[in-house]
Amino acid sequence: MSESSMLNGKKILIVDDEPDVLEVLEEYLKMCRLVKATSFEEARDLLESQDFDAAILDIMGVKGYDLLEIATRKKIPALMLTAHAFTPEDMVKSVKEGAASYVPKEEITRIEDFLNDIFVARAKGESPWISWQQRMPGTYFEMKFGAAWKAASQEFRDALKASIKSRAKTLKKE
């Protein structure tokens, strides 16, 4: 399967308490089979009762980290999509808790690329964070967070390294 068609027909859970965000995701991910949820409870029930190829989880408003825990347990790669929780601390937390990607809502127009990266990385047996670092360079975070990024960047790099090593160990066991 070519990289450009990795999303075709994938079943993706999209979770956000803002209907307009769900509409935008539907527009950008027409090639996928999308299942929508607007609350934690609805998303939790869907995650626990159905299989998904991936999940896009809002952090705020729908208890995104609690949903991430369920997705991680079920081995569903989760992309954290956020506006209000776009902080160095939440980025580190997302990596540490098993997210496959962390994307600010202002980058929603590139959601297909971020999701595709996750599937390409899985097919190659790599961590999706490798390609993520190329799409979201450190300069982006320096502009957004200034000094706060400098303070959190070492912890973030350490969390990324641990995530990549963990993925490599998991692949050896599979």
Salt bridges, closest charged atoms under 4 A:
GLU3 OE2 - LYS124 NZ 3.57
ASP16 OD2 - LYS105 NZ 2.77
GLU18 OE2 - LYS105 NZ 3.55
GLU26 OE2 - LYS36 NZ 3.40
GLU27 OE2 - LYS30 NZ 3.12
ASP45 OD1 - ARG44 NH2 3.29
GLU48 OE2 - ARG73 NH2 3.93
ASP58 OD1 - LYS105 NZ 3.51
GLU106 OE1 - LYS144 NZ 2.87
GLU107 OE1 - ARG110 NE 2.73
ASP113 OD2 - ARG135 NH1 3.95
ASP117 OD2 - ARG135 NE 2.47
GLU155 OE2 - LYS96 NZ 3.01
